[in-house]
Amino acid sequence: MKKRKALKQVAVLLLIFAMTFTMSENSVFVSAAGKSTKVKISAKKLTLTVGKSKKLKITGAEDAKITWKSSNKKVASVSQKGKVKAVKKGKANITATVRVKKQKSPIKLVCKVTVKAKPEENKTPAATTAPTPETPTMPPVTPTPEPSVNPNHEYYLPTTEGYQTYAPSAKEVSVNNPLLTNSYACDPYAMEYNGRIYVYMTNDSQQYEKTYYAGNNTYENIAGIHIISTDDMVNWTDHGIFQITGKNGVCSYMNCCWAPCAVHKTVNGKEKFYIYFTNGGWQMGVVEADSPIGPFRDVKGEALLNSSDTSSSPLDPACFIDDDGTAYLTYGGSRGGARIRKLAD
């Protein structure tokens, strides 16, 4: 009788132990009914970017009391509903303490959180809205009008005015043959592509209009290029003015765009067109396009060349591509002489 009573007492103790048995490592507890239940956390590892949030969930312990804690709130904080918020770059452990009714020992579940810094914003300005040429045909050719013998001294800029008058020629009409008579342009650079000549020029009209026709050309307001083309060297198509620098330009971090040059090259099986230009006599910039007349885009996000990179302030670029595909950039400088650099790609 005593032996049976002793065995009964042992059985009761074992049952009590089973009812209160908790394992933090495998997150298992035994209910009063003797049912084994697995308590889980929705993620053991979590990677977030600064400013992002993610809610963790506990399953298998519906009637339990759950508290949450972060090992480093400065890196990752957690609410009492399990919502984790990434604060700054680093690592932190998020611990969920699960207290089940009638169980002495709590279950602790851990999620290791890695917080990454925000990626840098792409500051590349949007591409210009320049017209894209039809493929394979080109826009119809429009002959350049003859300059006026007695020009009106109001001058025409295609992008800002709705009328057209012609600037007076610097020479007698009989001894010159201007390609443009409806705007000011200089520093022409010619490029041949598919049997057509494209001429890229500094848009002097911007300086002329900005200074209210004062006649003083100090160049600081020139931020665009003027493009024309021909397939017979007689009749020319005016493709218009393209804003490259300034607050409305492709390279908005630069002020000026002078003396453009153009070159085309096959890159990864596709034809690419590059315009190199001078920014105020102390920087060189470059934009890229998929056609000779844009739209142009900034692919570097910074100057191609600064005055600190060379022995002289870089001016008036020209690009040459050798038969083996190697590209070279030549340019003048304020200290005299020409420079030449090999381009990486």
VENDA-V24817 format. One record per residue. RES is the residue in three letters. BURIAL is # if it has 9 or more other C-alpha atoms within 8 Angstrom, else .. D_CENTER is the distance of its C-alpha to the mean C-alpha in Angstrom with 2 decimals. Layout:
# VENDA-V24817
res->(RES:RES)
burial->(BURIAL:BURIAL)
d_center->(D_CENTER:D_CENTER)
This chain:
# VENDA-V24817
res->(MET:LYS:LYS:ARG:LYS:ALA:LEU:LYS:GLN:VAL:ALA:VAL:LEU:LEU:LEU:ILE:PHE:ALA:MET:THR:PHE:THR:MET:SER:GLU:ASN:SER:VAL:PHE:VAL:SER:ALA:ALA:GLY:LYS:SER:THR:LYS:VAL:LYS:ILE:SER:ALA:LYS:LYS:LEU:THR:LEU:THR:VAL:GLY:LYS:SER:LYS:LYS:LEU:LYS:ILE:THR:GLY:ALA:GLU:ASP:ALA:LYS:ILE:THR:TRP:LYS:SER:SER:ASN:LYS:LYS:VAL:ALA:SER:VAL:SER:GLN:LYS:GLY:LYS:VAL:LYS:ALA:VAL:LYS:LYS:GLY:LYS:ALA:ASN:ILE:THR:ALA:THR:VAL:ARG:VAL:LYS:LYS:GLN:LYS:SER:PRO:ILE:LYS:LEU:VAL:CYS:LYS:VAL:THR:VAL:LYS:ALA:LYS:PRO:GLU:GLU:ASN:LYS:THR:PRO:ALA:ALA:THR:THR:ALA:PRO:THR:PRO:GLU:THR:PRO:THR:MET:PRO:PRO:VAL:THR:PRO:THR:PRO:GLU:PRO:SER:VAL:ASN:PRO:ASN:HIS:GLU:TYR:TYR:LEU:PRO:THR:THR:GLU:GLY:TYR:GLN:THR:TYR:ALA:PRO:SER:ALA:LYS:GLU:VAL:SER:VAL:ASN:ASN:PRO:LEU:LEU:THR:ASN:SER:TYR:ALA:CYS:ASP:PRO:TYR:ALA:MET:GLU:TYR:ASN:GLY:ARG:ILE:TYR:VAL:TYR:MET:THR:ASN:ASP:SER:GLN:GLN:TYR:GLU:LYS:THR:TYR:TYR:ALA:GLY:ASN:ASN:THR:TYR:GLU:ASN:ILE:ALA:GLY:ILE:HIS:ILE:ILE:SER:THR:ASP:ASP:MET:VAL:ASN:TRP:THR:ASP:HIS:GLY:ILE:PHE:GLN:ILE:THR:GLY:LYS:ASN:GLY:VAL:CYS:SER:TYR:MET:ASN:CYS:CYS:TRP:ALA:PRO:CYS:ALA:VAL:HIS:LYS:THR:VAL:ASN:GLY:LYS:GLU:LYS:PHE:TYR:ILE:TYR:PHE:THR:ASN:GLY:GLY:TRP:GLN:MET:GLY:VAL:VAL:GLU:ALA:ASP:SER:PRO:ILE:GLY:PRO:PHE:ARG:ASP:VAL:LYS:GLY:GLU:ALA:LEU:LEU:ASN:SER:SER:ASP:THR:SER:SER:SER:PRO:LEU:ASP:PRO:ALA:CYS:PHE:ILE:ASP:ASP:ASP:GLY:THR:ALA:TYR:LEU:THR:TYR:GLY:GLY:SER:ARG:GLY:GLY:ALA:ARG:ILE:ARG:LYS:LEU:ALA:ASP)
burial->(.:.:.:.:.:.:.:.:.:.:.:.:.:.:.:.:.:#:#:#:#:#:#:#:.:.:#:#:#:#:#:.:.:.:.:.:#:#:#:#:#:.:.:.:.:#:.:#:#:#:.:.:#:.:.:#:.:#:#:.:#:.:.:#:.:#:.:#:#:#:.:#:#:.:#:#:#:#:.:.:.:#:#:#:#:#:#:#:#:.:#:#:#:#:#:#:#:#:#:#:.:.:#:.:.:#:#:#:#:#:#:#:#:#:#:#:.:.:.:.:.:.:.:#:#:.:#:#:.:#:.:.:#:.:.:.:.:.:.:.:.:.:.:#:.:.:#:.:.:.:#:.:.:.:#:#:#:#:.:.:.:.:.:#:#:#:#:#:.:.:.:.:#:.:.:.:.:.:.:.:#:#:#:#:#:#:#:#:#:#:#:.:.:.:.:#:#:#:#:#:#:#:#:#:#:#:#:#:.:.:#:.:.:.:.:.:.:.:.:.:#:#:#:#:#:#:#:#:#:#:#:.:.:.:#:#:#:.:#:.:#:#:#:#:#:#:.:.:#:#:#:#:.:.:#:#:#:#:#:#:#:#:#:.:.:.:.:.:.:.:#:#:#:#:#:#:#:#:#:#:.:#:#:#:#:#:#:#:#:#:#:.:#:#:#:#:#:#:.:.:.:.:#:#:#:#:#:.:.:#:.:.:#:#:#:#:#:#:#:#:#:.:.:.:.:#:#:#:#:#:#:#:#:.:.:.:.:.:.:.:.:.:.:.:.)
d_center->(87.32:85.76:83.69:82.38:81.47:79.63:77.64:76.76:75.50:73.30:71.88:71.07:69.31:67.24:66.30:65.29:63.21:61.53:60.80:59.09:57.47:53.73:51.41:48.11:46.91:47.36:47.22:50.49:53.19:56.55:57.60:61.17:61.76:61.01:57.75:55.01:51.53:48.16:45.81:42.13:38.78:35.94:33.69:34.77:31.25:28.12:24.51:22.47:19.27:20.10:21.01:21.83:25.48:27.80:31.51:34.00:37.26:40.75:42.92:46.61:47.75:47.86:50.66:49.36:48.10:44.60:43.09:39.64:38.69:35.73:36.44:33.66:32.71:30.24:28.11:28.99:31.42:33.51:35.57:39.10:37.87:35.72:32.27:30.10:27.26:24.78:25.05:23.61:22.87:26.15:28.91:31.69:34.51:35.23:38.98:40.77:44.52:46.50:50.09:52.21:55.41:58.58:56.62:57.09:54.06:50.47:47.82:44.67:41.49:38.39:34.67:32.59:29.22:26.22:23.51:20.04:17.67:14.73:11.46:9.24:6.99:3.26:4.81:3.88:7.05:8.44:10.66:14.17:16.89:19.12:21.80:21.54:24.84:27.18:27.71:30.02:31.75:30.76:31.36:35.02:36.21:37.31:39.71:38.97:41.53:44.22:43.92:46.29:49.51:49.66:46.06:45.28:43.69:40.98:37.92:35.49:31.67:30.48:27.55:29.63:33.27:35.28:38.01:38.45:40.68:40.73:40.42:43.51:43.49:43.90:46.69:49.44:48.41:50.77:49.12:45.43:43.25:39.90:37.00:35.74:38.10:35.97:33.46:33.13:31.14:31.57:30.42:30.47:28.95:30.05:28.52:30.47:28.96:31.16:34.10:32.37:31.80:28.66:29.00:26.09:27.28:26.50:26.83:29.70:30.43:27.78:29.72:33.03:32.32:30.64:33.80:36.06:37.56:38.97:38.77:37.10:34.09:32.24:28.92:26.72:25.85:24.75:21.06:21.26:22.86:25.68:26.09:29.42:30.85:34.27:36.06:39.47:38.91:40.87:39.01:35.46:32.62:30.56:26.92:26.14:23.92:20.13:18.34:16.18:16.19:17.41:16.27:16.08:14.58:11.51:11.56:12.69:13.25:15.99:19.31:21.03:20.91:24.20:25.91:23.38:24.13:23.04:23.33:22.75:22.64:22.77:19.97:20.61:23.10:21.01:21.52:18.65:19.12:17.97:18.80:19.54:20.57:22.08:20.87:24.11:25.87:24.10:20.69:19.58:16.29:15.16:13.44:13.78:15.43:17.55:20.54:22.34:21.67:18.02:15.97:13.92:10.20:8.65:8.01:8.85:7.45:11.18:14.62:16.10:19.44:21.00:24.71:25.08:24.13:27.03:30.62:30.11:27.76:25.93:26.92:27.22:25.30:26.57:25.30:27.74:27.34:30.47:32.27:30.94:27.29:26.79:24.90:26.16:24.95:27.85:27.94:30.55:30.94:32.85:35.27:36.44:36.05:33.22:30.67:29.21:26.48:25.70:22.09:20.80:19.68)
